[in-house]
Amino acid sequence: MSETRPPTPVQVDPVLGRLRARPLDYTRHAECRMDCRHVSKDEVEEILRVGEVDPERTRSDGECPSYAVEGTSSDDQRLRIVYAGCATETRVVTAIDLDTDWPCDCR
Protein backbone atom coordinates (compact mmCIF):
# COMPACT_ATOMS: atom_id res chain seq x y z
CA MET A 1 0.00 0.00 0.00
CA SER A 2 1.47 3.38 -0.99
CA GLU A 3 1.66 6.18 1.51
CA THR A 4 -0.13 9.44 0.64
CA ARG A 5 1.89 12.54 1.38
CA PRO A 6 0.37 15.92 2.07
CA PRO A 7 0.91 18.50 -0.68
CA THR A 8 3.97 20.67 -0.37
CA PRO A 9 2.95 24.16 0.74
CA VAL A 10 3.45 26.87 -1.86
CA GLN A 11 6.11 29.35 -0.83
CA VAL A 12 4.81 32.93 -0.80
CA ASP A 13 7.26 35.70 -1.55
CA PRO A 14 7.58 37.56 1.80
CA VAL A 15 7.29 40.94 0.05
CA LEU A 16 4.06 39.91 -1.66
CA GLY A 17 2.79 38.50 1.62
CA ARG A 18 3.33 41.87 3.34
CA LEU A 19 1.71 43.77 0.46
CA ARG A 20 -1.31 41.45 0.46
CA ALA A 21 -1.77 41.75 4.22
CA ARG A 22 -2.70 45.44 4.07
CA PRO A 23 -5.71 47.13 2.46
CA LEU A 24 -5.19 48.57 -1.03
CA ASP A 25 -5.29 52.33 -1.51
CA TYR A 26 -5.25 53.68 -5.08
CA THR A 27 -3.44 56.93 -5.85
CA ARG A 28 -5.03 59.35 -8.32
CA HIS A 29 -2.16 58.66 -10.68
CA ALA A 30 -2.81 54.89 -10.50
CA GLU A 31 -6.53 55.33 -11.14
CA CYS A 32 -5.82 57.52 -14.17
CA ARG A 33 -3.27 55.07 -15.59
CA MET A 34 -5.58 52.13 -14.94
CA ASP A 35 -8.39 53.90 -16.77
CA CYS A 36 -6.43 54.75 -19.91
CA ARG A 37 -4.64 51.38 -19.95
CA HIS A 38 -7.82 49.33 -19.45
CA VAL A 39 -6.76 47.80 -16.13
CA SER A 40 -9.44 47.00 -13.56
CA LYS A 41 -9.14 46.86 -9.77
CA ASP A 42 -9.79 43.14 -10.05
CA GLU A 43 -6.72 42.82 -12.29
CA VAL A 44 -4.61 44.88 -9.85
CA GLU A 45 -5.63 42.47 -7.07
CA GLU A 46 -5.03 39.47 -9.34
CA ILE A 47 -1.47 40.55 -10.17
CA LEU A 48 -0.79 40.96 -6.45
CA ARG A 49 -1.86 37.29 -6.04
CA VAL A 50 -0.20 35.73 -9.11
CA GLY A 51 2.60 38.12 -10.10
CA GLU A 52 6.28 38.18 -9.30
CA VAL A 53 8.35 41.01 -7.85
CA ASP A 54 10.99 42.44 -10.19
CA PRO A 55 13.83 43.14 -7.70
CA GLU A 56 15.63 45.43 -10.14
CA ARG A 57 12.64 47.80 -10.08
CA THR A 58 12.38 47.92 -6.28
CA ARG A 59 12.86 51.42 -4.89
CA SER A 60 13.23 52.68 -1.37
CA ASP A 61 13.73 56.38 -2.05
CA GLY A 62 10.11 57.45 -1.47
CA GLU A 63 7.82 57.66 1.51
CA CYS A 64 7.27 53.88 1.36
CA PRO A 65 9.34 51.23 -0.47
CA SER A 66 7.83 50.41 -3.86
CA TYR A 67 7.77 47.11 -5.70
CA ALA A 68 7.08 46.42 -9.37
CA VAL A 69 5.05 43.23 -9.66
CA GLU A 70 4.65 41.66 -13.10
CA GLY A 71 2.20 39.04 -14.25
CA THR A 72 -0.50 38.12 -16.74
CA SER A 73 -4.12 38.80 -15.89
CA SER A 74 -6.89 36.31 -16.61
CA ASP A 75 -7.72 38.23 -19.82
CA ASP A 76 -4.09 37.75 -21.01
CA GLN A 77 -2.98 41.33 -20.38
CA ARG A 78 0.71 41.38 -19.38
CA LEU A 79 0.90 43.95 -16.60
CA ARG A 80 3.38 45.63 -14.29
CA ILE A 81 1.72 47.10 -11.22
CA VAL A 82 3.77 49.22 -8.82
CA TYR A 83 2.74 48.85 -5.18
CA ALA A 84 4.13 50.86 -2.26
CA GLY A 85 4.35 48.96 1.01
CA CYS A 86 3.38 51.55 3.60
CA ALA A 87 2.86 50.94 7.33
CA THR A 88 -0.93 50.68 7.29
CA GLU A 89 -1.77 50.21 3.60
CA THR A 90 -0.50 49.02 0.26
CA ARG A 91 -0.67 51.88 -2.22
CA VAL A 92 -1.20 51.19 -5.88
CA VAL A 93 1.18 53.68 -7.53
CA THR A 94 0.76 52.92 -11.24
CA ALA A 95 -0.31 50.29 -13.75
CA ILE A 96 1.55 49.51 -16.96
CA ASP A 97 0.47 47.36 -19.90
CA LEU A 98 3.69 45.68 -21.03
CA ASP A 99 2.44 44.99 -24.57
CA THR A 100 0.50 48.13 -25.53
CA ASP A 101 1.54 51.75 -25.29
CA TRP A 102 -1.87 53.30 -24.57
CA PRO A 103 -2.24 57.07 -25.01
CA CYS A 104 -2.51 58.56 -21.54
CA ASP A 105 -2.57 62.09 -20.10
CA CYS A 106 -2.41 61.93 -16.30
CA ARG A 107 -1.36 65.34 -15.06
N, C-alpha and C positions, 0 to 999 in steps of 0.2 A: 504494500500500500504506500503510495507516495504522500509525502508530507506537504501540506499547503502552507506557503509562506505569506505573511501579510505583505501588501504592496509597499514598495519603498516610498517614503514620503518625498514629495517634490520639494526641492530646495528653493526657497524664496529669496531673491536678492534682498539683502537687508535694507538697502536704500529704498527699493520699491515698497517693502513692508512698512517703513516709516511714512512714506508718502501716502500710502493707502490708509493708514491708521487715522489720518486727520481729515476733517471735512474739506471739500474742494471749494475754493473761492476763485471766481473768474475775474481777471482784470478787464478793464474796458478794452485795452489793446487786444487781449485774447479773444474777447467776444467779437470784435470787429474782424480780426483775422479768420476766426472760425466761420463767420458769416460769408465773407467773400471767397473763402476756400472750401465752402460746402462741407464743413466738419461739424457734426452734432455733439452735444454734451454726452450722449451715449457713446459716441466714438472716443471722446476724450477719456471717459471712464474705462472703456474697453482697452485702450492702449496702455493705461496704467495697470491693467490686469495682465495683458499678454505681451507687452512690449519689453524691450531690453534697454538698459541705460547705456548710452554712449559715453564712456569715461573721458574721452578727449574733448567733449563738449560740456563737461561739468565746470561750473564757475562758482567761486566763493567770494567774489568781489562786490556783491550787492548786499542788500539788507538781509536776505536769506540765501543759502546756497541753492543754486539752480541745477537741474538735471535734465538733459535732453533724452527723451525716451522714444525709441523708434519701434514701429510695428506696423502690421497690416490689419486694417479693420475688417469686419465681416463683409463689407461691400467691396473688398479688394482695393481700398485706398491706402497707399503706403504713406504713413504719417510720421512726423516728428513733432511731439508735443513737449514743450518746455514747462516743467513744474518747478516751483520754488518751495523748498521744505522749510516752512516757518514754524515757530514754536507751537502755535495753536491751530494752524491751517496749512493746507497745501494749496498754493496759488497756481493757477494755470496762467502762464505768462504769454505764451503764443502757440499757434498751431500752424504747421507747415505741411503742405502736400508735396511729397518728394518727387512726384512724377509730373505735376502740372504747375506752371507758373501763372496762377490766377491773377488778373488785374485787381489791385487792392489799394485803397487810399485811406489809411487809418492815421489821421493826424490828431 
